[in-house]
Each structure stands twice: as structure tokens, then as C-alpha cells.
Amino acid sequence: MSEQAAPPTAGPQRVGRRASVGPYHVDEVEGVRGFAALAMEWDALVAGGPDSPYHRHAVLSVWLDAFAPAGRLRVLVARDRSGRPAGMAPLVEERRAGMIFQAAPANDHSVRVEWPLGPDARGAVEAIWAHLRDRVRWDVIVLRDLPRDGPTSTQLEACARRDHHPCGRWESLRSPYLALGAGAREEMVSSKFLANLRRRMRRLQGLGAVSLRRVGPGATDLEDDAAWEPLLERFFALEAGGWKGGRGTAIAMDPRTLAFYRGLARAAASQGWLALRALELDGRPIAMHLGLVHRGVYSVPKLAYDEALGTCSPGQLLFREVLAECEARGLSELDFLGPDMPWKRNWEPELRPHDWLHVYRPGLAGLALHALKHRVKPAAREVLSWWRR
């Protein structure tokens, strides 16, 4: 199931109602201009907690511009008595079937969601929750793709259940990653798989000159920083030439998605995170990563390969080169992002579970929707599965 957040409002900054909970008061900051004014404080909080490019202010700004150019955005900001932020919760309001949803500004391209939270994550979430509970209109809160063990996921659900608000979870994905630094990762994978990769590299080398091109962090070929823009366009073309292009789901085929990934690359390049990698055959890209390197983690928001060369596994050959680069540079993690898939399992990854978290008002409408989504529908799916056996 996919739920699209309502777009944020493009109006001026407005700080709304204020409430005090424990050592914190909570301000409501509305509109994208208000959100823009929070940039420095936002990133300072992110840097002290779970930190990834997808949680950074610049990337969420790009998402809002691409997928939600008009609508209502509200950021709840918990501040201590000196005015320093302790936590922030961005939410967009959507009305469906007579009900009000407050949702994370996120979709399939957001990777994962965490609120910016300082050292006192529990206290900040308690203050934000109390404000949501008492001063914001909603029937359902929906946060998607939350790391299951992350502070937003654990603290928000605990607060809601304590106050007798029904909660429900759906697992959204188990995202694979490789922890690096405890020995060569290739020693942990199947020798048969590695032998197959070596054979496929020899097959590919029989077709022409094979080379690796790097732009961004870790580049050793003296690439000009400006080279990322034409190489990014080649990435979009390569992806559109495969099955995604045939199904109409390639990045280049949707203006909003294309705007997001161009904006993501631009923001990442400006911060020194962008890492474009290409395996080339006679100078032509046959596998590519739109990658990011941030705080010791290499992650892959998008990848593509030439499906006409599928028997040579160019995507896996590129991944092997990138893994070797990450280990040589002393990075701590290689994050596949996205769901678990058979080709990722060849590298023996660990899995990071993510959930959709729903919180419901304990009124008639909220209780009915909670029962439908988390009891009736799962039971119906189980019966249907049993009947098909």
C-alpha cells in the first residue's frame, strides 16, 4: 500500500500556537518559507542523531519542491527554555473520506524517515506528542518507512500507547546493508558467486575495453567536479533504456521524479556527498550508481545497467568495484537502500527493518479505521492465502 502525503503550503512563515510540556515548549512553524528558516537548526539536530543525507534539510526541501509544490506543511519544533531546539516533526495535512491525516512528507523516493531529535529524544518526542494530542486536529498520524528501532518509531508509539491511542504497524521493507571494517566482505560471500563474477568479467573484457569512472568523493581519475551533470544525464538515459522505461516507471519519464533526483544530485554535489560511479565498455556506461557518501556510509539511491549485457552481470561487477573502493577508503557501511532483493542477497547483507506507523484518535472514526486496517484486512489476507493453498 502506498500513501502520498499532501503537499506543503508555499505561503510565508507563521509560528502558531505554543504549548509547554516539561522542559520544552512547542512552536508550530507553517509553510515552506518557515521550513526554510529552520535549515541551520534542523541540520544541527540531524548531525547529533541518526544522520543520513535523506534526513538533511536540503534533501527534504528538494522533495517538497518536486512532489508537493502547494498544500499545507506544519513543522512542530520543541525548544528548551533558552530557545534551543530539541526536536522537530514535519507533517503535512491531508483530508480523505472526511478524515484528517497528518503524515510525514514522504513517498517511495524518500528512502527512510526520522525526525530531527537532539540528545533528549524521549523528552522532545513527548513534548511534540503532547502538542499533537491536544492542539492539532487529526484522526490519523501516518509515518512511513521508519527504521523500526529508531528514536522516532520507538518513542512516538510509546507515547501514543501510554495515552490509549490505538497504533498499528505494517512492515514496509527490510533494507539490506553491509557493515564494513571487520574483514574483507568478499570472504563472507559464496566462492561460487565470486567465481561467476570473475568469469563474467572475462566475458565482458572479450567484448571491449572495460574501465571504471568515478565522479565525486573517492575519485582518483582527476575528474572535474562539473563532470557530474552530463554523467547524471547519461544515468537517466541508461535507466530509461531498460525495463523501467518499458513500464513507464523510469525517472526520466515522470517530471516530478526527474526534478527530485536532479535536485538531490545538485544538493549532494554542493555538500560533497555525490558519488557517481560507472562501469564502461569502450567508453560507454553499461552500469551506473547514483550514489552518496556521507559520514562514512556509501549508499545507492538509484542504480541502472544495460540489460542487453545481462549475461555479463554489469551491475554486480560495478558493485564489486564499489565495495572494494569503500573498503580501501575505510568506510563503515555500504547501504543498498530499498527492499531486500535476490541480487543483493548474493553479498550476504544484514537487514534493517522499516515500518509504516499509524496512530489513531480513540474516537469512533479512528477506532473503526484502526480495526479495518490492522485487524480485518490482515485477517482477510490470511484467509485468502489459506484458501489458495
C-alpha positions, -999 to +999 in steps of 0.1 A: +000+000+000+013+035-008+000+067+007+011+101-007+015+129+016-004+161+009+017+190-004+030+217+018+019+253+017+041+278-001+030+307+020+050+329+044+064+316+077+040+316+105+047+305+141+014+293+155+002+280+188+027+274+216+024+248+244+048+239+272+055+203+282+081+196+308+113+215+300+101+222+264+076+244+247+064+236+211+060+261+183+041+254+151+060+267+120+039+267+089+048+269+052+079+262+031+093+296+040+091+288+076+107+254+070+135+272+050+142+294+080+149+263+102+177+250+080+207+255+103+189+243+134+174+213+116+208+201+103+224+207+137+199+183+153+203+157+125+241+158+129+237+148+166+213+119+159+206+093+132+223+112+103+219+104+066+215+126+036+178+117+034+172+134+068+190+166+059+171+199+053+184+203+017+171+169+006+137+173+022+135+208+006+141+191-028+114+166-021+089+193-012+097+213-043+094+182-066+064+163-051+045+189-031+046+224-046+014+235-029-005+225+002-001+226+040+031+219+058+035+222+096+067+217+115+064+212+152+095+225+170+102+215+206+125+241+222+140+244+257+137+275+279+167+291+262+151+287+228+174+259+216+156+232+195+154+197+210+134+181+182+113+188+151+084+170+134+074+179+099+039+169+090+016+176+060-022+176+063-044+156+040-082+152+041-096+119+028-131+105+033-140+131+058-109+123+080-078+144+087-044+127+082-012+142+095+016+125+075+053+125+071+063+144+038+075+112+022+069+087-007+088+059-024+117+081-031+123+093+005+142+061+015+136+064+052+121+089+077+134+101+110+125+133+129+155+155+138+160+149+175+186+161+199+202+142+228+170+141+248+150+123+221+124+110+246+117+144+261+114+161+227+090+134+213+069+136+245+066+173+240+058+170+203+033+142+210+015+162+237+012+191+213-002+168+186-026+152+210-040+184+225-036+212+199-036+197+164-066+184+145-062+149+132-078+115+130-047+095+119-010+102+120+009+083+093+047+080+093+061+057+066+095+039+063+105+044+099+136+024+110+119+001+134+144+006+162+149+043+155+140+070+181+110+084+162+095+050+158+100+038+194+093+070+212+062+081+193+045+048+196+053+045+233+038+080+240+006+072+220+000+038+236+006+053+270-023+077+263-045+049+250-043+059+213-046+028+190-014+022+170-007-001+141+024-011+121+030-025+087+064-037+077+074-016+046+107-031+038+138-049+051+166-028+037+200-046+032+233-031+041+269-043+045+288-034+077+325-028+067+357-029+087+356-063+103+375-081+074+371-083+037+334-087+027+343-109-002+355-135+023+319-137+036+302-144+003+299-176-017+330-187-036+308-199-064+293-164-067+327-148-069+339-173-094+309-165-116+317-128-113+353-134-125+340-154-155+316-127-164+343-100-162+364-121-186+334-124-209+329-086-207+365-079-214+362-100-245+337-075-259+360-044-255+379-022-231+364-022-196+370+007-173+356+023-141+347+060-140+343+079-107+330+114-101+328+128-066+342+115-032+369+089-038+376+098-074+411+091-084+410+099-121+412+137-117+376+142-129+364+178-130+337+184-104+315+197-131+315+163-148+287+151-127+260+168-146+265+152-180+272+119-163+239+122-144+221+126-177+237+095-190+225+077-159+189+088-166+192+076-202+207+042-192+178+036-167+152+046-192+166+021-217+157-009-195+125-025-182+116+007-162+114+026-194+093-001-209+069+001-180+069+039-178+084+040-144+119+053-153+130+085-136+132+104-168+095+096-177+080+115-147+087+152-144+084+153-107+106+123-101+132+137-125+131+170-107+137+153-074+167+133-085+183+162-103+177+183-072+191+155-050+222+153-071+227+191-071+222+193-033+246+163-028+272+178-051+271+211-032+277+193+001+304+170-013+282+138-010+276+130-046+293+098-058+286+088-094+301+056-105+301+040-139+314+007-154+322+015-190+327-007-221+347+011-248+338+044-230+301+037-229+284+034-194+269-001-190+262+001-153+259+031-131+253+042-095+237+075-084+255+071-051+260+092-020+289+092+005+281+108+039+297+103+073+315+071+063+285+055+046+282+048+008+245+045-002+228+039-035+195+058-040+194+046-077+213+023-100+210+012-136+226-012-160+225-022-197+201-052-198+214-063-232+246-073-214+227-091-186+247-123-191+278-104-180+261-090-149+275-055-153+255-043-122+272-069-100+306-062-115+302-025-107+290-033-072+321-054-066+343-025-077+324+000-055+327-024-025+364-027-030+366+011-031+346+015+001+369-009+019+400+008+006+388+041+018+379+028+053+341+035+050+320+019+077+290+008+057+276+002+023+238+008+023+219-008-006+187+012+004+153+000-007+139-035-002+156-069+001+161-084-034+177-116-046+207-099-063+215-081-030+215-113-010+245-126-030+266-102-009+253-117+024+239-084+038+224-076+072+188-063+071+174-031+086+136-034+091+113-004+084+077+001+092+047+023+085+035+036+118-002+046+122-016+064+153-053+068+156-076+091+177-095+069+202-128+082+188-154+062+168-138+070+134-102+063+145-112+030+162-131+019+132-103+027+108-077+010+131-098-022+132-102-022+094-066-016+086-049-037+112-074-064+121-100-070+093-077-066+063-048-087+077-073-114+087-089-114+052-054-117+036-046-147+058-079-164+049-073-158+012-037-171+015-051-203+032-078-207+006-052-205-023-030-233-008 
